[in-house]
Amino acid sequence: MIKRTPSEIYLLTLQSAGSRKTMDCLLNKCADILQGFDKHTLTDWSIVYYEDILDLLATLSGHGKAPSTINTYLAGLKGVAREAWRQKIITAEHYQHIQSIRRAKGSRASKGRALSSLELNTLIDYCLRLKTALGDRDAALVGLIYGAGLRRQECADLHLSHININKRTVKISGKGNKERINDLPDKTIYLLNHYLRARGTASGALFYRGLKSGELISEGISSQAVYDILSRRQTNAGIEHMTPHDLRRTYATNLLEMNQDVFTVQVLMGHADIATTRMYDKRDRTTQKNAVQTLPF
């Protein structure tokens, strides 16, 4: 049996392929800062101490990293320390010292934006005007990511069986292997029905890959493909730069603008922490000014 390093074992504990990929990259950066290696698998984790990690976090802060990013690095390093302790590479006292390191405080204004209704419909209408199976697929892709507040990996993972047209719902497998069922708006159902006439009703991935000829082939798209598709369509439709996650932000922002309470939005977004949901709120200053005017005096 090949003996794995603590960092390799830690990555195996992460349930999401996307999380593993992200953390693999972050741990490589840690390896470079800590010991000058370009791969975390080359790091001697037995000599990474409390003080070393504090120095690393200070370096990240000096490079302008946001507190949330620094805390992601810290979570990874604590996870590696846990596996090093389990492998008896470090002592319990060594491990506890690392676990006692406190998270960075503070926050930054969140990135991204919310699309206007005009932009959203311009993007969908452009795809439909192509009058091709790929155009119909991409219109449905936009409609579903926005209409259900999906992450792009969640969208790529969908199978036809996850959509219930009659009940107007989608079953989503989110982060941490947590399932949620979201209701779908009329426009999303319309776009899905339109696309399914081109796709057919065969089981398998909901969103098929496409050929340059414009035909669909019965293979699912990847998370990266979701990004690439929307990037291309956004450019062609002539709207300001946006990402798949901006559609998710738009979903949350519009729900909040419609006076849905933040706890309901938290459930629909699949967030474990309500603070995360608040970061998706892209309502402008006008909303805040109007709220202040409603105060009794």
C-alpha positions in Angstrom: 0.0 0.0 0.0 1.3 3.5 -0.9 1.7 5.7 2.1 -0.1 9.0 1.6 1.0 12.3 3.1 -1.2 14.1 5.6 -2.1 16.7 3.0 -3.2 13.9 0.5 -5.3 12.2 3.1 -6.9 15.6 4.1 -7.9 16.2 0.4 -9.6 12.8 0.4 -11.8 13.8 3.3 -13.3 16.7 1.2 -16.5 15.5 -0.5 -16.6 17.9 -3.4 -14.3 17.5 -6.4 -14.3 21.3 -6.8 -13.3 21.7 -3.1 -10.5 19.2 -3.5 -9.2 21.0 -6.6 -9.3 24.4 -4.9 -7.7 23.2 -1.7 -5.0 21.3 -3.6 -4.0 24.6 -5.2 -4.0 26.5 -1.8 -1.9 23.8 -0.1 0.6 24.0 -2.9 0.9 27.8 -2.1 1.3 27.0 1.5 4.1 24.5 0.7 5.9 27.2 -1.2 5.6 29.8 1.6 6.5 27.3 4.4 9.3 25.3 2.9 9.9 26.5 -0.7 8.3 23.4 -2.4 5.9 23.7 -5.4 3.9 20.6 -4.2 2.3 20.1 -0.8 3.1 16.4 -1.1 6.8 17.3 -0.7 6.3 19.2 2.5 7.5 17.9 5.8 4.4 18.5 7.9 6.0 17.2 11.1 8.0 20.5 11.4 5.2 22.9 10.5 4.5 24.5 13.9 2.0 27.0 15.3 4.5 29.9 14.7 5.0 28.9 11.1 1.3 29.0 10.4 1.0 32.4 12.1 3.8 33.7 9.9 2.1 32.2 6.8 -1.2 33.9 7.7 0.6 37.2 8.2 2.3 36.8 4.8 -1.1 36.2 3.1 -2.5 39.3 4.9 0.5 41.3 3.7 -0.3 40.2 0.2 -3.8 41.7 0.5 -5.7 38.5 0.9 -9.3 38.9 2.2 -10.1 37.5 5.7 -12.3 34.9 4.1 -9.5 33.7 1.9 -7.0 33.6 4.8 -9.5 31.5 6.8 -9.8 29.0 3.9 -6.0 28.6 4.0 -6.2 28.1 7.8 -9.0 25.5 7.5 -6.9 23.5 5.1 -3.8 23.7 7.3 -5.8 22.6 10.4 -7.2 19.7 8.4 -3.7 18.6 7.4 -2.5 18.9 11.0 -5.4 16.7 12.0 -4.3 14.0 9.6 -0.7 14.4 10.7 -1.8 13.8 14.3 -3.8 10.7 13.2 -0.7 9.4 11.5 1.3 10.0 14.7 3.6 12.4 12.8 2.9 15.1 15.3 2.0 15.0 19.0 -1.4 15.9 20.4 0.1 19.0 21.9 1.5 20.1 18.6 -1.9 19.5 17.0 -3.8 21.4 19.6 -1.5 24.4 19.3 -2.4 24.6 15.6 -6.1 24.1 16.2 -6.1 27.0 18.7 -5.1 29.5 16.0 -8.0 31.9 15.6 -9.7 32.8 12.4 -9.0 36.2 10.8 -11.7 38.8 11.5 -13.2 41.3 9.1 -14.8 41.2 5.7 -14.6 42.6 2.2 -17.2 43.8 -0.2 -18.3 40.7 -2.1 -17.4 40.4 -5.8 -19.7 39.9 -8.7 -23.0 41.7 -9.6 -26.7 41.1 -10.1 -28.1 41.3 -13.6 -31.0 43.5 -14.5 -34.1 41.9 -15.9 -33.3 43.5 -19.2 -29.8 41.9 -19.3 -31.2 38.5 -18.2 -33.9 38.5 -20.9 -31.5 39.8 -23.5 -29.2 36.8 -22.8 -32.0 34.3 -23.0 -33.6 35.8 -26.1 -30.3 35.8 -27.9 -29.9 32.1 -27.3 -33.5 31.3 -28.4 -33.1 33.4 -31.6 -30.3 31.1 -32.7 -33.1 28.5 -33.3 -30.7 25.6 -32.8 -30.6 22.8 -30.2 -27.5 24.4 -28.6 -29.2 27.7 -28.4 -32.2 26.1 -26.7 -29.9 24.3 -24.3 -28.1 27.5 -23.4 -31.4 29.4 -22.9 -32.5 26.6 -20.5 -29.1 26.7 -18.8 -29.4 30.4 -18.0 -33.1 30.0 -17.0 -32.3 27.1 -14.6 -29.2 28.6 -13.0 -31.1 31.8 -12.3 -34.5 30.2 -11.6 -33.1 27.8 -9.0 -30.1 29.8 -7.8 -27.7 27.0 -8.8 -23.9 26.8 -8.4 -22.4 25.8 -11.8 -21.2 22.4 -10.4 -24.8 21.8 -9.2 -26.0 22.5 -12.7 -23.5 20.3 -14.4 -24.4 17.4 -12.1 -28.1 17.5 -12.9 -29.7 14.5 -14.5 -33.1 14.5 -16.3 -34.6 12.6 -13.4 -33.8 15.5 -11.1 -36.3 17.7 -12.9 -40.0 17.2 -12.2 -41.9 19.2 -14.8 -45.3 18.4 -13.4 -44.4 19.4 -9.8 -42.2 22.3 -11.2 -39.2 21.4 -9.0 -35.6 20.5 -9.3 -33.7 18.2 -6.9 -30.2 19.6 -6.2 -27.1 17.9 -4.7 -25.2 20.8 -3.2 -22.0 21.2 -1.2 -21.4 18.7 1.5 -23.6 16.2 -0.4 -26.7 18.0 1.0 -29.8 17.8 -1.1 -32.5 20.4 -1.5 -35.6 20.7 -3.6 -36.3 24.1 -5.1 -39.5 25.2 -6.9 -39.1 26.6 -10.4 -40.7 29.7 -11.9 -42.9 29.6 -15.0 -40.2 31.0 -17.4 -37.7 28.3 -16.3 -40.3 25.6 -16.9 -41.0 27.0 -20.4 -37.3 27.1 -21.3 -36.8 23.6 -20.0 -39.7 22.2 -22.0 -38.4 24.0 -25.1 -34.9 22.5 -24.6 -36.3 19.0 -23.9 -38.0 18.9 -27.2 -34.5 19.1 -28.8 -32.8 16.9 -26.2 -35.4 14.1 -25.9 -36.4 12.2 -22.9 -33.5 9.7 -22.6 -32.1 9.2 -19.1 -28.8 10.7 -18.2 -27.3 14.2 -17.8 -29.8 17.0 -18.2 -27.5 19.2 -20.2 -25.8 17.6 -23.2 -22.6 18.6 -24.9 -22.8 20.0 -28.3 -20.9 19.7 -31.6 -19.7 22.6 -33.7 -22.4 21.6 -36.1 -24.9 22.6 -33.5 -26.1 19.1 -32.7 -26.4 17.6 -29.2 -24.5 14.4 -28.1 -25.7 12.4 -25.1 -22.7 13.3 -22.8 -23.0 15.6 -19.9 -21.3 19.0 -19.7 -18.7 19.9 -17.0 -18.6 22.8 -14.5 -16.0 24.5 -16.7 -18.2 24.1 -19.7 -21.0 25.9 -17.9 -18.7 28.8 -17.4 -17.4 28.8 -21.0 -20.9 28.5 -22.5 -22.2 31.5 -20.6 -19.1 33.5 -21.2 -19.4 33.1 -24.9 -23.2 33.8 -25.0 -22.8 36.9 -22.8 -20.2 38.3 -25.2 -22.3 37.5 -28.2 -25.5 39.0 -26.7 -23.6 42.2 -26.0 -24.2 42.5 -22.2 -21.7 43.5 -19.6 -19.3 40.7 -18.3 -21.1 38.2 -16.0 -20.4 34.8 -14.7 -22.7 31.8 -13.9 -22.3 32.8 -10.2 -23.7 36.2 -11.0 -27.0 34.5 -12.0 -27.0 32.9 -8.6 -26.4 36.3 -7.0 -29.2 37.8 -9.1 -31.5 35.0 -7.8 -30.7 35.9 -4.2 -30.9 39.6 -4.7 -34.2 39.5 -6.5 -35.8 37.3 -3.8 -34.6 39.8 -1.1 -35.9 42.7 -3.2 -39.3 40.9 -3.2 -39.2 41.0 0.6 -38.5 37.3 1.1 -36.9 36.9 4.4 -33.2 36.1 4.5 -33.8 32.7 6.2 -36.0 31.5 3.3 -33.3 32.6 0.8 -30.7 30.8 2.9 -32.5 27.5 2.5 -33.1 28.1 -1.2 -29.4 28.9 -1.8 -28.2 25.8 0.2 -26.1 27.9 2.6 -25.1 26.5 5.9 -24.4 30.0 7.4 -26.8 32.9 7.0 -23.8 35.2 6.9 -23.0 33.7 3.5 -26.4 34.5 2.2 -26.1 38.1 3.2 -22.9 38.4 1.1 -25.1 37.6 -2.0 -27.3 40.7 -1.4 -26.6 43.0 -4.3 -29.4 45.5 -3.7 -28.3 49.0 -4.3 -28.2 52.0 -2.0 -31.7 53.0 -3.1 -33.1 50.0 -1.3 -31.3 51.0 1.9 -32.5 54.6 1.6 -36.1 53.5 1.1 -35.8 51.2 4.1 -34.7 54.1 6.4 -37.7 56.2 5.3 -40.1 53.5 6.6 -38.8 54.0 10.2 -41.5 55.3 12.6 -40.5 58.6 14.2 
